[in-house]
Amino acid sequence: MSDTKVDFSPAAAPLAEKLLDSAREIIARYPLGRERSALLPLLHLVQTTEGHVSPDGVAFCAEVLGINKAQVGAVATFYTMYKRRPTGEYLVSVCTNTLCNMLGGQEIYDGLTEHLGVGHDETTADGKITLEHAECLAACDYAPVVTVNYDFTIDQATPDSAVGLVEGLRKGEKLTPSRGARLCSLKEMQFQLAGFADERDGAVADGPAGAPTLRGVTLAQQHGVAVPNFDIDTPIATTKPARDESARAVKDPGPGSATAPATAKPEGKIASVAKKAAEAVKHAAAVVVDKAETVVEHRKAGEPVKAGDDKDPEVRTAEHRNPDASTPTPDEGKLRTGQAPENAAEAAGAAGNAPAGDGKPAGDGRPAGDSKRDGGKRDGGKRGKEKK
């Protein structure tokens, strides 16, 4: 891409002057021939300049990737984080999904709507705040949640705390979120979503972590649970290690393998509790199986049979009539009409059934050409008398 010259259209040229170098840096992250995968961060890059994905932004993305505008528009209209009209400096999102709603999310949203005088996806007259309700912000343990430019800002929010938040933003105050990084403008956030680091001094060192987020670490410390031989200074691998079958055999030896450890390590508290729970479940399952295998009374024949006969009735009937391949299948017509009932209940039911007719309307049994019917005579005679 860096070696290719692109002749941009008049619609895309203004954005190309500002964003082309950053766009090329984004595209270079993807393998050759897979450049189209850069579309998502490129759309965020467009929003760093315009605050939304404009028609010019769609044209720029299409031309820099060599695809058509319809393909870009299909992606830009699918994801809610791509805005199709100008957005305020701060995007305030209120979760109104199930849990947050039950804990007051809708009341918070309604309070902001009334205070700001705008509805969903609308921007205040001063261009500062765009309000939206979100389906889920993935922080149910902090519900109800309010975010600003996709950063968690108020946990366990209330209508009053939400109103205080937007008023502080409108006044230009530097607000510290409940947890997470320092608040920034929406365009600055779009730059980060495009894959670039936040260059503001100390931007990621402000907000603390929340107690629910640290709950697992706290429990591990309380119970003395730790990862064996863990070194916090160990660098994170950037590539997958080569597949080594011999290493797998050592790591996960099969039963009876010579490499299996001779003695087991002492179990920790949590492991022993889990083992006891598994044994209890196993015992309960065995009791259920024993009860299920006891003799029960058969509903039809009255003979004791074991439970578990879950065959399809048609399969069972077919096996009864034709137990193996050497037994010829009886004629289908005989099965319907000639087979004797097997028990008294079937015999009684069959005796009460009238013989089936041939399906023809009444009177159709006369020889061909005889078009006269008794009913017709009576009706014709009667009508004839009435005419006279």
Beta strands, then each sheet from edge to edge (+ up, - down):
strand 1: 90-95
strand 2: 122-123
strand 3: 129-134
strand 4: 146-148
strand 5: 151-154
strand 6: 295-297
strand 7: 304-306
sheet 1: 2+ 3- 1- 4+ 5-
sheet 2: 6+ 7-
end
